[in-house]
Amino acid sequence: MTRLARRHRVLYVEPTRAKKWRRPWRWGRLRREQDGLLVLEPPVLPGLRWRRAIRALNEALLRRRIKAVMRRLGFRDVVIIVGTPFARRIACSLGGCLVVYDCNDDWASIPKLPARYLRRQEERLARRADLVFATSRRLFERLARWNERTRLLPSGVDVEHFSASVELPEELREIAPPIIGSIGSVNATKDDLDLLEAVAARRPEWSFVFVGPVMEDVDLEKYPALGRRARFLGARPYEALPAYVRAMDVCLLAYRSNNFTASANPTKVFEYLSAGKPVVATALDDLAGLEPLVAVARGTDEFVAAIETALDGRDGDAMRLARIERSRERSWDSVVHELETQIEQCLIKEPAVLGPSPDAPLGRHAFRVVCEK
């Protein structure tokens, strides 16, 4: 969003979150962040988000607040970029000249979310959108059935941020090498903790470091080998992540095989490549073509062997530089340039006039961003 804000006026509407009756005067506030990015905190009544009356009222409050902010800022000829099917109705009722669906996940495959409802709303949103972006091949193939203006556009990476020379974090300096690790949240839906447990049991001399929050669906007591050899550090600021990646001798992407991960195109793989680090990953469609920069492994034996090969360090500086160079293909500058190009072409070919969408309540995820041309 900050890169878009350097060239356009951008209003980013944060995802809705459960609120308590505390400091309600701050609900719906507008703030200015880096590069002039305007961020709106949605006004949302607390509790019972799935009850129809509360849901409808929250939708009305958010729509009214967004329109008021747009009038106050003098926004005209706006492009509405929406990142979730939950926000279909509200996004299409704001009177923009284009609606763009930016799909990053297979929403219906996320546990505890209403799968049938999301599939229905996503199809309606994709058909209604003037332009659709999909971050993975699997998402592209599904969305392209509903809208011929679907484009494959993976998420970007801040190459300069992760390739910078930084000092190692103090908390990692006394951990015995080699350090095998990853960044990002740890959850039972996507992460293959059974595989990681088997690798840790097979090589007890290795240290494992995981930087990111551990979700509630993970019971670490089920993984004794990880309990002995792994450090789960919790969330760290984005600004600090390059230092943690630099401390890792090998970076991991250990995903389960399921519907959710089949549609994934993890940005963190390219963050690891930006740091020049060896990467060992489970097989994903969107990692095809990255070998040998990324070692794709299937099962415990291949995973252990791939890590051992990476630890040998025989690839040297040439491979490290090749990883960094490959990551530049996914830089945020190139991704934003492609997004702008596609939107401009869409505006030239067929300017759209939008009306209200059919009924669909707003769930826990809100409208994403308004971008003025």
Phi and psi in degrees as a GROMACS rama.xvg file:
@    title "Ramachandran Plot"
@    xaxis  label "Phi"
@    yaxis  label "Psi"
@TYPE xy
-64.1742  -34.2037  THR-2
-69.2936  -38.9101  ARG-3
-62.4873  -37.549  LEU-4
-68.5233  -16.7511  ALA-5
-71.9262  -22.2882  ARG-6
-119.178  -14.0155  ARG-7
-139.67  162.171  HIS-8
-82.7002  124.235  ARG-9
-124.935  129.897  VAL-10
-110.449  115.303  LEU-11
-102.103  123.833  TYR-12
-100.217  115.792  VAL-13
-64.4752  153.041  GLU-14
-59.1419  144.279  PRO-15
-71.5365  146.21  THR-16
-134.662  156.939  ARG-17
-62.2909  135.808  ALA-18
-120.645  155.171  LYS-19
-108.204  165.265  LYS-20
-75.4994  67.7224  TRP-21
-138.691  127.524  ARG-22
49.5027  52.3978  ARG-23
-63.9515  -19.6561  PRO-24
-65.601  -13.9688  TRP-25
-89.7154  -10.2602  ARG-26
-65.2109  133.602  TRP-27
81.0614  11.6831  GLY-28
-73.1277  155.385  ARG-29
-115.77  133.434  LEU-30
-134.964  157.753  ARG-31
-108.294  132.1  ARG-32
-121.213  -160.561  GLU-33
-54.7237  139.696  GLN-34
60.4604  24.9887  ASP-35
79.3341  9.43949  GLY-36
-63.2566  127.19  LEU-37
-95.6097  128.786  LEU-38
-121.433  126.842  VAL-39
-108.83  125.696  LEU-40
-89.0562  116.743  GLU-41
-62.4864  139.76  PRO-42
-79.1936  113.382  PRO-43
-134.934  128.223  VAL-44
-71.5366  139.963  LEU-45
-77.107  150.988  PRO-46
80.831  151.464  GLY-47
53.4832  45.0318  LEU-48
-65.5228  -22.3699  ARG-49
-93.1386  -4.26239  TRP-50
-75.4415  137.07  ARG-51
-58.4022  -44.4243  ARG-52
-65.142  -46.6106  ALA-53
-63.4581  -40.1706  ILE-54
-61.744  -45.3903  ARG-55
-66.1167  -39.3411  ALA-56
-66.7259  -42.2069  LEU-57
-62.0469  -39.3223  ASN-58
-62.8871  -44.0265  GLU-59
-63.6226  -42.0408  ALA-60
-61.3293  -44.2653  LEU-61
-68.394  -43.1013  LEU-62
-61.183  -43.8443  ARG-63
-63.4593  -42.0569  ARG-64
-67.1743  -42.8374  ARG-65
-62.2428  -45.5347  ILE-66
-63.2279  -38.7638  LYS-67
-63.6814  -42.9594  ALA-68
-65.389  -41.2414  VAL-69
-62.4582  -40.8446  MET-70
-65.1686  -43.6974  ARG-71
-61.7537  -37.2119  ARG-72
-85.107  -8.05322  LEU-73
71.0115  32.9598  GLY-74
-70.6662  129.066  PHE-75
-136.362  157.126  ARG-76
51.3212  55.4495  ASP-77
-89.9256  146.523  VAL-78
-102.599  123.717  VAL-79
-95.7638  117.096  ILE-80
-108.517  119.411  ILE-81
-119.929  135.273  VAL-82
-109.149  7.60213  GLY-83
-152.08  141.374  THR-84
-62.6351  -22.8539  PRO-85
-56.7575  -30.3195  PHE-86
-98.1562  16.6337  ALA-87
-56.3613  -52.7619  ARG-88
-64.4849  -47.4871  ARG-89
-66.6201  -38.766  ILE-90
-64.1876  -37.1799  ALA-91
-85.4117  2.0295  CYS-92
-109.39  9.46011  SER-93
-93.123  -2.91825  LEU-94
76.5635  29.8665  GLY-95
-76.4552  167.092  GLY-96
-85.4801  -18.5177  CYS-97
-144.893  145.451  LEU-98
-114.175  125.975  VAL-99
-118.322  125.619  VAL-100
-96.9349  116.762  TYR-101
-105.564  98.7308  ASP-102
-95.9358  117.998  CYS-103
-109.436  -14.5358  ASN-104
-144.4  159.281  ASP-105
-86.9639  90.3717  ASP-106
-59.2674  -39.4605  TRP-107
-69.1561  -13.4833  ALA-108
-92.8165  -1.84793  SER-109
-81.4468  123.193  ILE-110
-56.6558  146.686  PRO-111
74.1559  2.19761  LYS-112
-101.273  152.088  LEU-113
-73.4149  97.1434  PRO-114
-62.4029  -48.5458  ALA-115
-63.9686  -41.202  ARG-116
-61.7789  -44.3715  TYR-117
-66.9577  -39.7294  LEU-118
-60.2999  -43.2666  ARG-119
-65.5177  -45.1671  ARG-120
-68.9283  -35.9538  GLN-121
-66.8691  -40.2133  GLU-122
-62.0555  -43.3369  GLU-123
-63.0737  -41.457  ARG-124
-66.0089  -44.3294  LEU-125
-63.3209  -41.8077  ALA-126
-66.9739  -35.9977  ARG-127
-77.1565  -29.9824  ARG-128
-64.3672  146.24  ALA-129
-79.9452  -20.6766  ASP-130
-156.454  140.588  LEU-131
-127.413  132.559  VAL-132
-112.705  137.302  PHE-133
-125.032  135.864  ALA-134
-86.7519  -12.0713  THR-135
-135.808  163.136  SER-136
-64.4202  -41.1332  ARG-137
-62.4773  -43.3179  ARG-138
-64.0046  -41.2451  LEU-139
-59.4291  -46.5307  PHE-140
-61.4948  -38.8976  GLU-141
-72.3025  -46.4973  ARG-142
-70.7695  -29.742  LEU-143
-66.016  -21.545  ALA-144
-67.0231  -25.1649  ARG-145
-102.69  -20.131  TRP-146
-150.028  118.62  ASN-147
-70.546  -14.0541  GLU-148
-93.1279  44.2645  ARG-149
-98.0451  133.259  THR-150
-126.381  141.561  ARG-151
-83.2819  118.348  LEU-152
-143.55  89.7772  LEU-153
-61.755  157.637  PRO-154
-65.6928  154.374  SER-155
-93.3503  176.403  GLY-156
-136.573  144.402  VAL-157
-87.4937  90.073  ASP-158
-61.7479  -45.2563  VAL-159
-62.7334  -35.9792  GLU-160
-63.0417  -46.1663  HIS-161
-87.0033  -15.6841  PHE-162
-94.2789  -2.92247  SER-163
-67.2691  150.759  ALA-164
-81.5581  119.484  SER-165
-135.555  158.977  VAL-166
-79.589  148.743  GLU-167
-68.1497  144.395  LEU-168
-63.0831  141.472  PRO-169
-58.0734  -38.4972  GLU-170
-71.5864  -10.7914  GLU-171
-103.353  -7.10494  LEU-172
-69.581  -24.1177  ARG-173
-100.076  4.66576  GLU-174
-80.4271  131.888  ILE-175
-68.4926  132.524  ALA-176
-75.3336  162.661  PRO-177
-77.9959  151.552  PRO-178
-104.96  121.572  ILE-179
-109.109  128.25  ILE-180
-160.04  -176.51  GLY-181
-156.613  163.661  SER-182
-118.066  156.566  ILE-183
109.861  163.154  GLY-184
-63.7338  151.387  SER-185
-109.913  117.057  VAL-186
-141.802  156.863  ASN-187
-73.4174  -17.4237  ALA-188
-72.8262  -45.4339  THR-189
-102.724  -33.5806  LYS-190
-87.7284  130.733  ASP-191
-86.5843  81.8912  ASP-192
-69.7474  -26.6151  LEU-193
-65.4544  -40.0871  ASP-194
-64.7992  -45.4579  LEU-195
-63.6599  -37.4746  LEU-196
-62.733  -42.8892  GLU-197
-65.7705  -39.0345  ALA-198
-66.5255  -43.59  VAL-199
-63.8517  -37.1011  ALA-200
-69.6946  -34.8786  ALA-201
-72.7274  -32.8618  ARG-202
-128.713  76.0233  ARG-203
-67.7421  -12.3817  PRO-204
-81.2301  -10.3007  GLU-205
-85.6723  148.618  TRP-206
-103.085  141.545  SER-207
-120.504  134.732  PHE-208
-131.162  128.327  VAL-209
-122.826  120.238  PHE-210
-107.408  105.849  VAL-211
153.613  160.372  GLY-212
-66.3421  144.266  PRO-213
-96.8497  119.253  VAL-214
-72.5127  163.742  MET-215
-65.8755  -21.4711  GLU-216
-82.2979  3.61488  ASP-217
-103.703  123.19  VAL-218
-108.107  97.9781  ASP-219
-66.4712  -19.1264  LEU-220
-66.6028  -16.8515  GLU-221
-78.9003  -5.2963  LYS-222
-126.581  77.1346  TYR-223
-63.9846  -36.6354  PRO-224
-64.9492  -42.117  ALA-225
-64.9428  -36.9446  LEU-226
-60.7319  -33.1672  GLY-227
-81.3524  -36.6225  ARG-228
-111.416  -7.05893  ARG-229
-109.488  147.771  ALA-230
-114.759  118.852  ARG-231
-100.69  104.943  PHE-232
-87.3132  -12.7658  LEU-233
80.3091  -174.353  GLY-234
-69.4757  144.076  ALA-235
-130.23  152.406  ARG-236
-58.8011  147.462  PRO-237
-55.5388  -38.119  TYR-238
-61.5694  -25.6884  GLU-239
-91.3024  -11.7643  ALA-240
-60.2449  -39.5764  LEU-241
-56.3789  -33.7808  PRO-242
-66.5567  -38.5991  ALA-243
-71.1641  -39.6339  TYR-244
-64.4308  -39.4132  VAL-245
-61.3891  -32.6536  ARG-246
-74.1103  -14.3126  ALA-247
-85.8567  133.784  MET-248
-79.8312  -33.4736  ASP-249
-140.339  135.604  VAL-250
-103.09  142.99  CYS-251
-116.139  149.127  LEU-252
-133.883  97.1161  LEU-253
-110.82  90.8092  ALA-254
-103.216  147.246  TYR-255
-70.6615  164.102  ARG-256
-100.747  104.558  SER-257
-154.59  -179.374  ASN-258
-63.2334  -35.0143  ASN-259
-69.1636  -48.9363  PHE-260
-72.8216  -23.4823  THR-261
-63.1339  -23.3729  ALA-262
-100.097  9.07052  SER-263
-88.6003  147.323  ALA-264
-137.853  79.0616  ASN-265
-64.5055  124.954  PRO-266
-63.2903  -30.8932  THR-267
-65.289  -23.6454  LYS-268
-59.5418  -41.9089  VAL-269
-77.8291  -22.9089  PHE-270
-68.2455  -39.2934  GLU-271
-64.2521  -43.9625  TYR-272
-63.6091  -36.5487  LEU-273
-60.6064  -30.515  SER-274
-85.2031  -1.64587  ALA-275
76.0467  16.783  GLY-276
-87.4893  146.098  LYS-277
-63.7957  141.507  PRO-278
-126.831  132.056  VAL-279
-117.863  127.241  VAL-280
-138.685  152.9  ALA-281
-74.879  162.431  THR-282
-70.9808  126.127  ALA-283
-133.86  145.995  LEU-284
-54.6132  -41.7333  ASP-285
-81.617  1.20221  ASP-286
-93.6632  -6.51693  LEU-287
-60.3412  134.795  ALA-288
94.7662  -6.85981  GLY-289
-93.1229  -12.3005  LEU-290
-70.5515  143.826  GLU-291
-88.9243  6.50305  PRO-292
-64.0615  -31.865  LEU-293
-120.955  125.951  VAL-294
-87.2511  115.255  ALA-295
-92.8578  126.064  VAL-296
-128.26  147.219  ALA-297
-124.619  115.999  ARG-298
87.1826  167.847  GLY-299
-61.9562  -46.7528  THR-300
-58.6462  -49.1847  ASP-301
-66.1433  -36.1384  GLU-302
-65.3662  -46.4581  PHE-303
-62.5106  -44.55  VAL-304
-63.2789  -39.9179  ALA-305
-66.5645  -38.6173  ALA-306
-66.2698  -42.6945  ILE-307
-61.0925  -40.7022  GLU-308
-63.1083  -42.498  THR-309
-64.6309  -36.5594  ALA-310
-70.7775  -21.9586  LEU-311
-61.063  -27.7926  ASP-312
69.022  22.6417  GLY-313
-79.1872  -12.0742  ARG-314
-74.3346  -27.7635  ASP-315
69.6453  -167.087  GLY-316
-65.5747  -32.1509  ASP-317
-61.4632  -43.6327  ALA-318
-69.4392  -38.7095  MET-319
-59.5348  -46.4155  ARG-320
-66.5852  -34.2552  LEU-321
-65.4496  -37.4852  ALA-322
-63.7106  -45.7748  ARG-323
-62.6508  -42.6782  ILE-324
-64.1783  -39.9738  GLU-325
-65.4588  -35.3023  ARG-326
-64.8641  -24.9757  SER-327
-64.8795  -21.8994  ARG-328
-65.1932  -21.1409  GLU-329
-112.072  22.4522  ARG-330
-63.0375  150.866  SER-331
-60.5851  -33.4396  TRP-332
-61.1905  -43.999  ASP-333
-70.3228  -37.925  SER-334
-65.599  -44.7459  VAL-335
-66.3873  -37.6783  VAL-336
-60.7218  -43.0556  HIS-337
-66.9261  -40.5231  GLU-338
-60.4596  -46.6395  LEU-339
-62.0042  -42.421  GLU-340
-60.8365  -45.8558  THR-341
-65.2194  -40.148  GLN-342
-66.1758  -43.4768  ILE-343
-61.8666  -41.5328  GLU-344
-63.7734  -38.2502  GLN-345
-66.81  -39.1956  CYS-346
-65.7855  -38.5485  LEU-347
-70.0741  -42.4609  ILE-348
-73.5579  -41.937  LYS-349
-155.529  78.9865  GLU-350
-56.8757  137.827  PRO-351
-108.861  145.183  ALA-352
-115.082  121.701  VAL-353
-100.934  145.016  LEU-354
-123.104  -177.294  GLY-355
-65.3066  148.982  PRO-356
-87.9086  167.309  SER-357
-62.8226  167.126  PRO-358
-58.7075  133.195  ASP-359
-165.912  118.193  ALA-360
-71.2628  152.67  PRO-361
-82.0775  127.751  LEU-362
-92.0368  -146.088  GLY-363
-79.7829  -13.0592  ARG-364
-106.554  136.04  HIS-365
-107.437  172.866  ALA-366
-50.4495  144.156  PHE-367
-97.6497  -56.0899  ARG-368
-157.157  144.208  VAL-369
-111.746  127.079  VAL-370
-124.695  116.034  CYS-371
-77.8919  138.312  GLU-372
